[in-house]
């Protein structure tokens, strides 16, 4: 079983759900509607990777881990923004990506 790349994890953050079948369908639709050829290739490569039997047994746990990691990064980013607002008195236009 191949590990997911960072780009594939980000695609699953955006378009994935707990059900593997629905995720595959959604990724196919997104791939068909994608304008950028590189993004389209990445989406279809992820679809092919998720079609293997290796991912069927671990997909739900893997997706929950991805979502929990995303929520933790989002909470940390919100906390950094709140600290920055308190220290400077205005909202930051650009923050570090966490």
KETORMAR-946772 format. One record per residue: residue number from 1; residue in three letters; x, y, z of N, C-alpha, C, CB in turn. Coordinates in pm, whole numbers. Glycine has a CB too. Layout:
<recs>
+-----+------+--------+--------+--------+--------+--------+--------+--------+--------+--------+--------+--------+--------+
! pos ! code !   n_c1 !   n_c2 !   n_c3 !  ca_c1 !  ca_c2 !  ca_c3 !   c_c1 !   c_c2 !   c_c3 !  cb_c1 !  cb_c2 !  cb_c3 !
+-----+------+--------+--------+--------+--------+--------+--------+--------+--------+--------+--------+--------+--------+
! NUM !  Ala !      X !      Y !      Z !      X !      Y !      Z !      X !      Y !      Z !      X !      Y !      Z !
...
+-----+------+--------+--------+--------+--------+--------+--------+--------+--------+--------+--------+--------+--------+
</recs>
This chain:
<recs>
+-----+------+--------+--------+--------+--------+--------+--------+--------+--------+--------+--------+--------+--------+
! pos ! code !   n_c1 !   n_c2 !   n_c3 !  ca_c1 !  ca_c2 !  ca_c3 !   c_c1 !   c_c2 !   c_c3 !  cb_c1 !  cb_c2 !  cb_c3 !
+-----+------+--------+--------+--------+--------+--------+--------+--------+--------+--------+--------+--------+--------+
!   1 !  Unk !     84 !   -118 !      0 !      0 !      0 !      0 !     89 !    124 !      0 !    -96 !      0 !    122 !
!   2 !  Unk !     58 !    216 !    -91 !    133 !    341 !    -99 !     77 !    442 !      1 !    128 !    397 !   -242 !
!   3 !  Unk !    166 !    523 !     55 !    122 !    630 !    143 !     67 !    745 !     60 !    237 !    677 !    233 !
!   4 !  Unk !    -21 !    823 !    120 !    -76 !    940 !     51 !     23 !   1055 !     56 !   -211 !    982 !    113 !
!   5 !  Unk !     30 !   1131 !    -53 !    113 !   1249 !    -55 !     39 !   1364 !     10 !    155 !   1286 !   -198 !
!   6 !  Unk !    108 !   1473 !     36 !     45 !   1590 !     97 !    -65 !   1646 !      7 !    149 !   1698 !    126 !
!   7 !  Unk !    -42 !   1647 !   -124 !   -144 !   1696 !   -216 !   -269 !   1608 !   -212 !    -89 !   1701 !   -360 !
!   8 !  Unk !   -251 !   1478 !   -203 !   -365 !   1387 !   -196 !   -442 !   1405 !    -65 !   -319 !   1242 !   -211 !
!   9 !  Unk !   -370 !   1429 !     42 !   -437 !   1453 !    171 !   -519 !   1581 !    163 !   -335 !   1462 !    285 !
!  10 !  Unk !   -465 !   1684 !    100 !   -539 !   1810 !     87 !   -662 !   1792 !     -1 !   -449 !   1919 !     29 !
!  11 !  Unk !   -653 !   1710 !   -104 !   -769 !   1682 !   -187 !   -876 !   1611 !   -105 !   -730 !   1597 !   -310 !
!  12 !  Unk !   -835 !   1515 !    -22 !   -933 !   1445 !     62 !   -994 !   1537 !    166 !   -868 !   1325 !    131 !
!  13 !  Unk !   -917 !   1634 !    217 !   -973 !   1732 !    310 !  -1087 !   1810 !    245 !   -865 !   1828 !    359 !
!  14 !  Unk !  -1069 !   1844 !    119 !  -1169 !   1925 !     50 !  -1289 !   1844 !      4 !  -1106 !   1994 !    -69 !
!  15 !  Unk !  -1266 !   1728 !    -55 !  -1373 !   1656 !   -124 !  -1409 !   1522 !    -64 !  -1334 !   1636 !   -265 !
!  16 !  Unk !  -1341 !   1478 !     41 !  -1367 !   1347 !     97 !  -1485 !   1346 !    192 !  -1245 !   1297 !    167 !
!  17 !  Unk !  -1531 !   1227 !    224 !  -1631 !   1207 !    328 !  -1603 !   1071 !    392 !  -1779 !   1215 !    270 !
!  18 !  Unk !  -1682 !   1034 !    492 !  -1657 !    909 !    565 !  -1683 !    785 !    480 !  -1744 !    905 !    689 !
!  19 !  Unk !  -1766 !    797 !    378 !  -1800 !    685 !    293 !  -1706 !    681 !    172 !  -1947 !    693 !    247 !
!  20 !  Unk !  -1632 !    574 !    156 !  -1534 !    563 !     48 !  -1600 !    566 !    -89 !  -1455 !    436 !     64 !
!  21 !  Unk !  -1715 !    502 !   -103 !  -1783 !    501 !   -233 !  -1825 !    642 !   -274 !  -1907 !    409 !   -228 !
!  22 !  Unk !  -1879 !    719 !   -181 !  -1920 !    856 !   -211 !  -1799 !    944 !   -242 !  -1999 !    916 !    -95 !
!  23 !  Unk !  -1689 !    919 !   -174 !  -1566 !    995 !   -200 !  -1516 !    967 !   -341 !  -1457 !    960 !    -97 !
!  24 !  Unk !  -1518 !    842 !   -382 !  -1474 !    808 !   -517 !  -1561 !    877 !   -623 !  -1477 !    655 !   -537 !
!  25 !  Unk !  -1692 !    874 !   -602 !  -1783 !    938 !   -697 !  -1758 !   1089 !   -702 !  -1930 !    910 !   -659 !
!  26 !  Unk !  -1746 !   1150 !   -586 !  -1723 !   1294 !   -580 !  -1590 !   1331 !   -646 !  -1724 !   1342 !   -434 !
!  27 !  Unk !  -1486 !   1253 !   -623 !  -1357 !   1282 !   -685 !  -1363 !   1269 !   -837 !  -1249 !   1188 !   -629 !
!  28 !  Unk !  -1439 !   1174 !   -887 !  -1453 !   1162 !  -1032 !  -1521 !   1285 !  -1091 !  -1533 !   1035 !  -1069 !
!  29 !  Unk !  -1624 !   1334 !  -1023 !  -1693 !   1454 !  -1072 !  -1601 !   1576 !  -1066 !  -1820 !   1480 !   -989 !
!  30 !  Unk !  -1528 !   1589 !   -958 !  -1435 !   1702 !   -946 !  -1327 !   1692 !  -1053 !  -1372 !   1706 !   -805 !
!  31 !  Unk !  -1278 !   1572 !  -1077 !  -1178 !   1553 !  -1181 !  -1230 !   1589 !  -1319 !  -1130 !   1411 !  -1181 !
!  32 !  Unk !  -1355 !   1557 !  -1346 !  -1413 !   1592 !  -1475 !  -1432 !   1743 !  -1491 !  -1546 !   1521 !  -1494 !
!  33 !  Unk !  -1459 !   1812 !  -1381 !  -1483 !   1956 !  -1386 !  -1358 !   2040 !  -1368 !  -1583 !   1994 !  -1282 !
!  34 !  Unk !  -1247 !   1977 !  -1331 !  -1123 !   2051 !  -1305 !  -1070 !   2112 !  -1435 !  -1016 !   1959 !  -1241 !
!  35 !  Unk !  -1023 !   2236 !  -1425 !   -969 !   2307 !  -1540 !   -819 !   2283 !  -1552 !   -999 !   2456 !  -1530 !
!  36 !  Unk !   -751 !   2280 !  -1440 !   -606 !   2262 !  -1438 !   -573 !   2114 !  -1466 !   -546 !   2307 !  -1301 !
!  37 !  Unk !   -491 !   2092 !  -1567 !   -459 !   1954 !  -1607 !   -382 !   1880 !  -1498 !   -379 !   1955 !  -1737 !
!  38 !  Unk !   -289 !   1948 !  -1430 !   -213 !   1882 !  -1323 !   -303 !   1843 !  -1207 !   -101 !   1975 !  -1273 !
!  39 !  Unk !   -396 !   1930 !  -1173 !   -490 !   1900 !  -1064 !   -580 !   1783 !  -1103 !   -576 !   2025 !  -1031 !
!  40 !  Unk !   -621 !   1781 !  -1229 !   -705 !   1672 !  -1279 !   -630 !   1539 !  -1269 !   -749 !   1698 !  -1425 !
!  41 !  Unk !   -504 !   1539 !  -1309 !   -424 !   1416 !  -1302 !   -406 !   1371 !  -1157 !   -286 !   1438 !  -1367 !
!  42 !  Unk !   -386 !   1466 !  -1066 !   -370 !   1431 !   -925 !   -498 !   1369 !   -869 !   -331 !   1555 !   -843 !
!  43 !  Unk !   -611 !   1424 !   -907 !   -739 !   1373 !   -858 !   -765 !   1231 !   -911 !   -855 !   1466 !   -899 !
!  44 !  Unk !   -742 !   1210 !  -1040 !   -765 !   1076 !  -1095 !   -663 !    975 !  -1043 !   -759 !   1081 !  -1247 !
!  45 !  Unk !   -541 !   1020 !  -1015 !   -442 !    929 !   -955 !   -487 !    888 !   -815 !   -302 !    996 !   -949 !
!  46 !  Unk !   -544 !    984 !   -740 !   -597 !    952 !   -608 !   -714 !    856 !   -619 !   -639 !   1080 !   -534 !
!  47 !  Unk !   -800 !    875 !   -718 !   -912 !    781 !   -739 !   -861 !    640 !   -763 !   -999 !    826 !   -859 !
!  48 !  Unk !   -760 !    628 !   -846 !   -703 !    496 !   -874 !   -642 !    435 !   -748 !   -598 !    505 !   -984 !
!  49 !  Unk !   -577 !    519 !   -670 !   -515 !    469 !   -547 !   -621 !    422 !   -448 !   -427 !    579 !   -482 !
!  50 !  Unk !   -733 !    495 !   -440 !   -840 !    457 !   -347 !   -919 !    337 !   -396 !   -934 !    574 !   -325 !
!  51 !  Unk !   -907 !    301 !   -522 !   -977 !    184 !   -576 !   -911 !     53 !   -536 !   -984 !    193 !   -726 !
!  52 !  Unk !   -794 !     57 !   -479 !   -728 !    -66 !   -438 !   -794 !   -121 !   -311 !   -576 !    -43 !   -413 !
!  53 !  Unk !   -781 !   -250 !   -291 !   -844 !   -315 !   -175 !   -778 !   -275 !    -44 !   -838 !   -465 !   -191 !
!  54 !  Unk !   -653 !   -229 !    -52 !   -582 !   -191 !     70 !   -651 !    -77 !    145 !   -439 !   -152 !     37 !
!  55 !  Unk !   -709 !     16 !     71 !   -768 !    133 !    134 !   -910 !    110 !    184 !   -766 !    247 !     37 !
!  56 !  Unk !   -976 !      7 !    134 !  -1115 !    -17 !    175 !  -1128 !    -45 !    324 !  -1173 !   -132 !     97 !
!  57 !  Unk !  -1032 !   -115 !    379 !  -1042 !   -152 !    521 !   -999 !    -38 !    615 !   -957 !   -274 !    548 !
!  58 !  Unk !   -915 !     52 !    568 !   -862 !    155 !    658 !   -912 !    296 !    626 !   -712 !    154 !    654 !
!  59 !  Unk !   -995 !    311 !    522 !  -1030 !    445 !    475 !  -1100 !    528 !    582 !  -1119 !    435 !    354 !
!  60 !  Unk !  -1197 !    473 !    653 !  -1273 !    551 !    750 !  -1182 !    604 !    860 !  -1385 !    465 !    812 !
!  61 !  Unk !  -1095 !    520 !    915 !  -1002 !    566 !   1018 !   -903 !    668 !    962 !   -926 !    448 !   1078 !
!  62 !  Unk !   -857 !    644 !    840 !   -763 !    737 !    778 !   -828 !    873 !    755 !   -710 !    680 !    645 !
!  63 !  Unk !   -952 !    873 !    709 !  -1022 !   1000 !    685 !  -1046 !   1074 !    815 !  -1155 !    975 !    612 !
!  64 !  Unk !  -1083 !   1003 !    921 !  -1103 !   1069 !   1051 !   -973 !   1131 !   1101 !  -1156 !    968 !   1154 !
!  65 !  Unk !   -860 !   1065 !   1081 !   -730 !   1122 !   1119 !   -700 !   1248 !   1039 !   -618 !   1019 !   1098 !
!  66 !  Unk !   -731 !   1247 !    910 !   -708 !   1364 !    827 !   -793 !   1481 !    874 !   -737 !   1332 !    679 !
!  67 !  Unk !   -920 !   1454 !    904 !  -1010 !   1560 !    949 !   -966 !   1615 !   1085 !  -1155 !   1507 !    957 !
!  68 !  Unk !   -927 !   1527 !   1176 !   -882 !   1574 !   1308 !   -756 !   1659 !   1295 !   -856 !   1455 !   1401 !
!  69 !  Unk !   -664 !   1621 !   1208 !   -542 !   1699 !   1186 !   -577 !   1835 !   1127 !   -445 !   1623 !   1093 !
!  70 !  Unk !   -670 !   1838 !   1031 !   -712 !   1964 !    969 !   -777 !   2057 !   1073 !   -810 !   1938 !    854 !
!  71 !  Unk !   -863 !   2001 !   1157 !   -929 !   2082 !   1259 !   -830 !   2136 !   1361 !  -1038 !   2001 !   1329 !
!  72 !  Unk !   -728 !   2057 !   1395 !   -625 !   2103 !   1489 !   -545 !   2217 !   1429 !   -532 !   1987 !   1529 !
!  73 !  Unk !   -509 !   2206 !   1300 !   -436 !   2314 !   1235 !   -521 !   2440 !   1224 !   -389 !   2271 !   1096 !
!  74 !  Unk !   -649 !   2424 !   1197 !   -740 !   2538 !   1186 !   -755 !   2606 !   1323 !   -879 !   2493 !   1133 !
!  75 !  Unk !   -767 !   2529 !   1428 !   -778 !   2587 !   1563 !   -651 !   2661 !   1601 !   -809 !   2477 !   1667 !
!  76 !  Unk !   -536 !   2605 !   1566 !   -408 !   2672 !   1596 !   -397 !   2802 !   1517 !   -289 !   2581 !   1563 !
!  77 !  Unk !   -440 !   2801 !   1391 !   -436 !   2922 !   1309 !   -529 !   3028 !   1367 !   -475 !   2891 !   1163 !
!  78 !  Unk !   -648 !   2989 !   1410 !   -740 !   3085 !   1472 !   -682 !   3143 !   1600 !   -874 !   3018 !   1501 !
!  79 !  Unk !   -613 !   3059 !   1677 !   -551 !   3107 !   1800 !   -439 !   3206 !   1769 !   -496 !   2989 !   1881 !
!  80 !  Unk !   -356 !   3177 !   1668 !   -249 !   3270 !   1628 !   -308 !   3403 !   1583 !   -164 !   3209 !   1516 !
!  81 !  Unk !   -420 !   3397 !   1510 !   -482 !   3520 !   1463 !   -536 !   3601 !   1579 !   -593 !   3488 !   1364 !
!  82 !  Unk !   -595 !   3534 !   1679 !   -647 !   3606 !   1795 !   -534 !   3673 !   1872 !   -724 !   3510 !   1887 !
!  83 !  Unk !   -421 !   3605 !   1888 !   -307 !   3663 !   1958 !   -252 !   3781 !   1879 !   -197 !   3557 !   1980 !
!  84 !  Unk !   -244 !   3766 !   1748 !   -194 !   3875 !   1664 !   -286 !   3996 !   1673 !   -180 !   3829 !   1518 !
!  85 !  Unk !   -418 !   3974 !   1672 !   -514 !   4083 !   1682 !   -501 !   4154 !   1816 !   -657 !   4031 !   1663 !
!  86 !  Unk !   -480 !   4079 !   1923 !   -467 !   4140 !   2056 !   -341 !   4224 !   2067 !   -466 !   4032 !   2163 !
!  87 !  Unk !   -233 !   4179 !   2005 !   -106 !   4249 !   2016 !    -95 !   4371 !   1927 !      6 !   4155 !   1985 !
!  88 !  Unk !   -159 !   4368 !   1810 !   -142 !   4477 !   1715 !   -264 !   4568 !   1706 !   -112 !   4422 !   1580 !
!  89 !  Unk !   -379 !   4520 !   1743 !   -500 !   4600 !   1737 !   -571 !   4596 !   1603 !   -466 !   4740 !   1770 !
!  90 !  Unk !   -518 !   4524 !   1506 !   -588 !   4511 !   1379 !   -572 !   4369 !   1327 !   -534 !   4613 !   1276 !
!  91 !  Unk !   -659 !   4332 !   1235 !   -658 !   4195 !   1184 !   -548 !   4178 !   1080 !   -795 !   4159 !   1124 !
!  92 !  Unk !   -484 !   4065 !   1086 !   -375 !   4037 !    992 !   -431 !   4003 !    855 !   -287 !   3922 !   1044 !
!  93 !  Unk !   -370 !   4060 !    753 !   -411 !   4026 !    617 !   -348 !   3894 !    574 !   -372 !   4137 !    519 !
!  94 !  Unk !   -234 !   3864 !    629 !   -160 !   3746 !    586 !   -101 !   3681 !    710 !    -47 !   3783 !    481 !
!  95 !  Unk !   -131 !   3554 !    730 !    -77 !   3480 !    844 !      5 !   3364 !    795 !   -191 !   3431 !    937 !
!  96 !  Unk !     89 !   3316 !    883 !    167 !   3196 !    851 !     72 !   3080 !    830 !    269 !   3164 !    964 !
!  97 !  Unk !    102 !   2996 !    734 !     21 !   2876 !    712 !     63 !   2772 !    814 !     38 !   2821 !    565 !
!  98 !  Unk !    -35 !   2724 !    886 !     -6 !   2624 !    989 !    -45 !   2489 !    938 !    -79 !   2655 !   1122 !
+-----+------+--------+--------+--------+--------+--------+--------+--------+--------+--------+--------+--------+--------+
</recs>
